[in-house]
Amino acid sequence: MRHSLPLAPQFYVTAPQPCPYLDGRAERKLFTALQGEGAEKLNNSLSRQGFRRSQNVLYRPSCADCTACLSARIRVGDFTQSRSQRRILKRNADLRRTATSPWATEEQYALFRRYLDLRHADGGMADMDIFEFAAMIEETPVKSRVIEYRESAATPGSIRALIATCLTDVLDDGLSMVYSFYEPDRIKDSLGTYLILDHIEIARRIGLPYVYLGYWVPGSRKMGYKANFAALEIFKGGEWMSIGNPEDHAGETHPLCVDPIADQVARIQLPDTRSG
């Protein structure tokens, strides 16, 4: 018997788990499968509505008593570098960028492990083995690229060390930084900020208006650095808006700010995936 995919995406909710950003809270995600001929359109549409991609799944936080996780993006045309960001670019001027198809390597995994062990040893990815890492990089039904950053070769023909890697989706309106990791020993080089700055430059060169950063969480030290970028927008109340004063969003952790799951799903705008 032949089975076909449902005409409309089906949405599900995960069971509550400890929140990785705010102590004492639980996280829950609303998610749907990303598959079939309409995957590209669905990824584009839901990314504009605060969703993120992880392999062949699109998800958005949907916690029972908190809406603190706010999707963030940078308006490329309005972005201006701060003095400290210009210094970061100068410190990392030795790095050389290459973009390839999403293919995992042992060298990437070794860097990934060093990054997790020193920066996120207690995170949800801490136990990820090389096969799970390969799945994270390679299982993508949409247009994705692995962007590597290497040191300049010290001598002709020598191997350049891999310093940073970012898995990036190419959307119809921007670049989405799905996941990045980098050499944890280069703390003073602010590599996380550098990767964002370089993605802004890539988007500018190819004429894409946004760089999607994932989630900004008011009150979370892990996510605080994103508010340091000019022209930052957040997805809040069903629309994108300038972040303004970050402290104005502290109330998103109040239980009464959460809408029922059914209402959240009803407001999701789905793309027309019919051919022709």
QUIURWO-V752162 format. One record per backbone hydrogen bond with DSSP energy under -0.5 kcal/mol. CO is the residue of the C=O (numbers start at 1). NH is the residue of the N-H. If there is no record, write none. Layout:
# QUIURWO-V752162
CO/NH
CO/NH
This chain:
# QUIURWO-V752162
10/33
12/31
17/27
22/25
25/19
27/17
28/62
29/14
30/60
31/12
32/58
33/35
36/39
38/42
39/43
40/44
41/45
42/46
43/47
44/48
46/49
46/51
47/50
52/59
54/57
56/34
57/54
58/32
59/52
60/30
68/70
68/218
69/71
70/216
71/235
72/213
72/214
73/233
74/76
74/211
75/78
75/79
76/79
82/86
83/87
84/88
85/89
86/90
87/91
88/92
90/93
92/95
94/152
96/150
98/148
100/146
101/103
105/109
106/110
107/111
108/112
109/113
110/114
111/115
112/116
113/117
114/118
115/119
115/120
116/120
120/123
123/126
125/128
129/133
130/134
131/135
132/136
133/137
134/138
135/139
138/140
142/144
143/170
145/147
145/168
146/100
146/148
147/166
148/98
149/163
149/164
150/96
155/158
161/151
161/163
163/183
164/149
165/181
166/147
166/168
167/178
167/179
168/145
169/171
169/176
173/210
174/171
175/177
175/212
176/169
176/178
179/167
181/165
183/186
185/187
186/189
186/191
187/190
190/194
191/195
192/196
193/197
194/198
195/199
196/200
197/201
198/202
199/203
200/204
201/205
202/206
203/207
203/208
204/207
209/76
210/175
211/74
212/177
214/72
216/70
216/218
217/220
219/221
220/224
223/226
224/227
225/228
226/229
229/232
231/75
232/243
233/73
234/236
234/241
236/239
239/236
241/234
244/246
245/248
246/249
247/250
249/252
250/253
251/254
252/67
254/257
255/258
260/264
261/265
262/266
263/267
265/268
268/270
271/273
